[in-house]
Amino acid sequence: MPTTSAPSGAAVAVRGLVKRYGGRTVVDDLSLAARAGEVTAVLGPNGAGKTTTVECCEGLRSPDGGEVRVLGLDPRADAAALRPRVGVMLQDGGLPSGARAGEVLHHVAAMYARPRDVDELVERLGIGSFVRTTVRRLSGGQRQRLALAAAVVGRPEVVFLDEPSAGMDPQSRLAVWELVRELRAAGVAIVLTTHLMDEAESLADLVHVVDHGRVIASGAVPELLAAGADGPDGATSVRFDAPAGLDAAALTAALGPGWTVAEPRAGAYVATGPAGPRAVAALTAWLADRDVLATRLTVGRRTLEDVFLDLTGRHLR
């Protein structure tokens, strides 16, 4: 898999980061980088160490080893200098539950010398419909939109976004993605953690995959999709629904060399390999021999989700 180091000129540079909790190492000699004018996605299963890594970058936790620099500064020692230059969107929002949404945003904006126009952000992110609602009464998606607005209202040079579109409807999600792309175009360094592989695939310029406290793969999305693929255009995924519990190993053998078959969710199958008419015919013939009717069968290119599962495994954490 492609890999990348943490160059000294990066907006966020992590080198050899180590973090332990009660003698258990959750981040183990991890290095990664994020550059200005790019979206850097940090992906990993639950418990992989990605949130702890980002919290060290945000100055919320102290490393036990290694070095973290944001805009060339130490997030803990130089917190006062970094605060007006960095925006943070936490997954739980970190917002005062008793305050109204509009009050929160105006209060945060007042802390900065040159804040964005609050009314413009309210309009962009559809906050107007709940601007007078207290935070505790907001839905999960509404709270996420408010937290994103609070993270970017100060015109930060670096923004950390933790699951920015979690719980959002498609319209809200689209508005968030458009704002992220606008920030990137303005030269902001954006560090994104998400479990939505299509979000990372759509937005990220660079992806770091983290597992067991280490970066196990890094690269641009096209590089990751092509790595290890059979054929010039990368491997192809054949996706289909069928009764749960099919013999994936037997189907893999029937399809031949270069193929893998997985059941990431009960009754939902992904066969990945050098697909062509013969391979698809072999797959449907194998199912027909067992009197199994596949539904929603689609053939498409390998996705970032396929890569993620290949790297981190398909078992539950």
Secondary structure, DSSP 8 states (H G I E B T S, - for coil): -------TT-SEEEEEEEEEETTEEEEEEEEEEE-TTSEEEEE--TTSSHHHHHHHHTTSS--SEEEEEETTB-TTTTHHHHGGGEEEE-TT----TTSBHHHHHHHHHTTSSS---HHHHHHHTT-GGGTTSBGGGS-HHHHHHHHHHHHHTT--SEEEEESTTTT--HHHHHHHHHHHHHHHHTT-EEEEE-S-HHHHHHH-SEEEEEETTEEEEEE-HHHHHHTT-SSTT--EEEEEE--TT--HHHHHHHH-TT-EEEEEETTEEEEEES--HHHHHHHHHHHHHTT---EEEEEEE--HHHHHHHHH-SS--
